[in-house]
Amino acid sequence: MRFLGITDSAGFEFPLVPKFSGAAFAQYEAAAANDRNWYVRTDVTYIGKRYDSIANFAWVPTQVRTNLRAGIRADRVGSHRVRQQPVR
């Protein structure tokens, strides 16, 4: 800030921290054939405008990110049962 002739950063926004941000998800799961379930899930993340430095000259614009996932869950794969073993 000294190169600008400003020695006090009062009133400037903290860099890389948006005023608003949030995330949400929704998932749907239903039964399919042979002890399997299918699912669909979406995630949405919102990150508001944020400045890149304490000088507040340059900023990163608002971002909204969306992910979509779909798949099949099964307790059995082929003729083998899938088991989760505890980590020791």
C-alpha angles and dihedrals in degrees: 000000000000092000087063093051090248117121099172121068094191112139095023121118119246109260123255093006116110122212090229133029136149147156136214138175139193127197134185124193129181138172120269131182126301101019093308131128128205123210143187123200134179129190126195124193124188122196117180129218114296135181122241097221141011089263089069094216101124125034141188112237126238114284131203116188124190128191126190123195132179131175152132126265121205135176090205130044113194108319095329125091115229112229131180112226120206115249112245 
